[in-house]
Amino acid sequence: MSNIIGITMGDPCGVGPEIAVRALAEMSREDRARTRIYGNLTTLEAARAALGLDIELEPFVLDLPIEGAPLPWGQLSAVAGDAAFRFIEKAVRDAETGAIGCIVTAPINKEALNLAGHHYDGHTGMLRSLTGSKAAYMLLASDRLKVIHVSTHVSLQEAIRRATTDRVLATIRAGDAHLKRIGYAAPKIAVAGINPHCGENGLFGTEDDDQIAPAVAAARAEGIDVQGPISADTVFYRAYSGAFDLIVAQYHDQGHIPIKLVAFDTAVNVSVDLPIDRTSVDHGTAFDIAGKGIANHGNMNSAIAYARKLVSGRAKQG
């Protein structure tokens, strides 16, 4: 398996090209040789000019065409949405053949993607579709808090419907396996309740007792060190203080809000249970500052570092 990291450039009108170029520029010569940007060279050169950097890009770019490149910065565009899809599609195919070891994705714009006819709720759904996977879980990782989600880009009403015993159990298993892979011998996992105070014995809903508690019991029977459901208003603080290595959050905002509060610029988005490895920045395209050379690339550096850890861990396992 390759140790090359493939960075997808993201939406050509957003900050993805800039953060990719800046990250590449800061790498050691050895790391740069193990990096490939899936994007458009003309756009990346425009980003380099905006940043005022002097770095040769061509040897590290898998160049895919965009009509009219470079496109105007910060503008919603179906052309850009289609290009963002093609970068990811090519990187996925190369990851499937082992040409690259992990994909690191820069931000895409969901509206641009849909304008181009690619109807996905985001990266995770797209990657699941491209790889033919039945399931994929979004894990947000920071130094002191890690969260995996039972559901993500759906309405709150739909999220409650999706919090079934089988789905919660599958999420617990996926999180446990991932943490073991990155070096946790016996991960300590907590499952957040879906209702206030886990329903308070049915006063505020019965989902925690009827759906979530049985999943936790089943996971414990399999030997997983998991507790829950635990009231969401305390469990994140307990995990941040060191009591748990991972929290299973029941829906998007339940998991995203605490992570973004404590690690807004450093949290890494990781796709778990796909046949390929993928990490990502945990921010958007930032059209308002695109092309100004001021985008913070710290999150991209964190995503690349996590990707290299996954590739290194797989090499050791092999």
N, C-alpha and C positions, 0 to 999 in steps of 0.2 A: 504494500500500500504506500502511496506517495506521501511524502512529508510536505508537499506544496500546499500552501493556503491560497484559495481562490477568492478574491474579494470582488463581489459584484458591485458595480458602480452606483446602482440605484437610479432614481429618476434623474435624467440628464439636466433638468432645470432646477434641481435642488442642491443641497450642500454635499451630497454623496461624492461627486468628483473631487471636491476640495479636501474632504476629510480622508479620502483614499490616498490622494497625492501627498498630503502632509504626513500621513502615517508611513507611507513608503519612504519618504525623504528622511525620516528619523531612524529608519531601521539600520542595523549593522549590515555590512556587505553580505554576510552569510545569510541573514534573515531575508534580505531583499532577493537573494537568489532562490529562496524558497517561497516566493510570493508571486502571484499573477493576478492582475486586475482584469476582470471581464467587463469590458466597457467600450467606449469609443475614444480613440486616440485624440482626435481633434478636440473633443470636449474636455478631455483630461489636460490637454495642453493649454486650453483656455483657462482651466482651473489653476494650473501651474502659474500662468501669467498673473492671474488675480492674486495669487499668494506671493508672488515675487520670488519664487524659488528657482534654483538652477539645478535641475536633476534630469537626467536622461530617462524618459519614460518608455520609449518604444520596446526595449528588450523585455519589459515586465508587463506588457499589455497584450491581451488577446483582443484584437481590434474588431469590433462589429459595427457595420455601417449604420448611420442615422442620416436620413435625408435632411439637408439644410443645416447640418451641424457646423458650428455649435449653435444650439437653439438659445433663444433669449432666456436669461436667468429668471427664475421666480415666476414663470408663467405656466399655468395648467395647459397640458397639451396631450392629445391622443397619440401623437408621434412619439413623445417622450414616454408615455405609458407603455406603448408597444415595445420600445427599445428596452425599457427596464425589464419587461417580461423576457425578452430574448436573451439578455445577459444572464438572467437566472436559469433559464432553460438550458443554455449551453453549459453553464457551470454544473448543473445537476447531472447532465449526461456525462461530463468529464469525471464527476465524483463517482458516478455509478461504475465507470470503467476503471477507476483507480488512478486516473491521471492526476487528480488532486485529492488531498486527504481530508479537507474540510472546507466548507463554504462559509465566508463571512459576508453578510449582506449589509450594504448601505441602504438608507431608507428609500422606500417607494411611496408613491402617492396613489391611494386606493381609487380616488376619483379619476385620475389619469388612466390608470389601469383599466377601469371599467369603460371609460370613453373609447379605449382601443379594442374593446370587445373581450377583454380578459376578466371574467366575472369571478373574482375571488375576494374573500373577506380580508386578505392580507397574505403575508409571506407563508405562514404556516399552512393555510389551506391550499395555497398554490403548490407548495412543496409536497404536500400529501397527494395532491392530484397528479403531479408530474412523476412521482415515484410509485404511484399505485398503492399507497399505504392506506390501511384502514383507519389508523389512528396516529395522531401526533400530539404531543403535549407541549405547552409553552412553559418553560422554566425560566424565571428571572433570577440571576445569580449576582450577589454582591458578597463582600468579605464577611459580613456579619449577619446577613439575612438572605435566605434562598426560598423561593416560592414556586410551586408548580400548580397549574390551574386545571380544574375539572372541565371548565368551559371558558371560552374567551370572547370572541366577537359575535355575541348574540345578545338579544334583549334580556333584561333581568328576569322577565317572566319565563322566557325560554331557558335561561340558565337554571332556574329552579326545577323545571321539568327534566333537565339533563342530569341533575344531581342524583342519579339512580345508584343503587347499591353496586351494581356491576361496574358502572363508570368510575365511581369513587375508588373502588378496589383496584381497578386497572391503573388509575392515576397514582395511587400509593405504590403499587408494584413498579411502575415506570420510574418514579422518583427514587425509590430505594436502589434500583439497579443502576441508575445514573450516578448517584453519589458513591456507590461502591466502585464504579468505574474510574472516578476521578480521585480515589484514594481514601474514602471513608470506609473503614473496616466494618463498622456496625452503625449505620446512620440512625440518628434519633429523629423520628418524624412525628409531627403533630398535625392533626386534621382539624381545620377550622369549622365551626358550626355555621349553618346557613341562616338561621334565625337569631334574633337577639337572645343572648343567654342560652343558646342552643334550644330555644323553644320553651324553656322554663317548665319542663314536664307537661308540655302540650298547651300551655296557656297562650303561647305566641306561635303556634304551628307545630306540626308533628313530624316534619321531614327529618329532623336530626335523629329522633328516636327510631323512626320507621325505615329510613334509607341510609343514613350515614353511619350510625352506630353498628349496624350489621356488617358494613364493609370494613370497619376498623377491627371488629372481632375476627372476621375472616382473615385479614392480613396478619393479625397477631398469631392466629393458628398456623400460618405459614412460616412463622419465625421472624417476621418483620417487627422491629422495635418501633411501634407506633401507638400513639395515644389520641383519644378524641371520641366524639367531637368536643372541642374546647371553644369556649366563647371567643369570637373573633376580636372582641374589644380588649382582650388581654393576651391572647396567644402570640401575637406578633412581637409585643414587648418582651415576652418570655424568651422567644427565639432569638431576638436581638441581644438579649442578655446572656445567651449561651446555653439555654436549657434544651434547645432543639436545633438540629442541623438543617431541617427542611420543614416548611409548612405546605400542606395541601390546602389551597384556597378554592372555594366553591365557584367563584365567578371572577370575571376580569377585574373589576374595580377593587374587589376585596383584596386581591393580591397585589395589584399595581400601585395602589395609593401608598401603602407603607414602604414599598421598595423605592418609589420615586421620592418619598420624603427623606429617606436616609441615604440614598445612593443615586441621586438623579443623574449625575454625570459619569458614573462608573458601572452601573448595573448592566449586565449582559443578558440578552435574550437568547435562550438556547432551545432548539427543537429536539425533543426527546422522543425516542421510539421510531424515528425514521430509519430507513436502510442506509442513509448517508448522514454525515455529521454537518451541522450548521449552527453557527452563532451569528448574532446580529447586534448592532447598536440598538439601544432602546429609546430612540427619539425619531422625530419625523423629518420631513424634507426641508423644513425651515425656509420656505420660499422667500420670506421677507428679508433674509440676509444672504441668500444665495448669490454667489459671484462677487461678494464684497471682501472675501479673504479673511473673514473674522470668525468663521465657524469653529467651535471647539471640537477637536478630534480626540479628546481623552477617552470618550466612550468607544470609539473605533479601536484605539490602542487596547482597551480592555477586552473587546471582542476578539481581537487578533490573538492576544495572550491566552485567552481561554481556548481558542481553536488550536493553538500550538500545544496546549496541555492535553487536549483530546487526542491529537495525532500522536503525541509522545506516549500517552497512556496505552493507545492501541498497539503501538510498536512494541512496548514492553510485554503486553499480553500475548502478542504473536510470537 
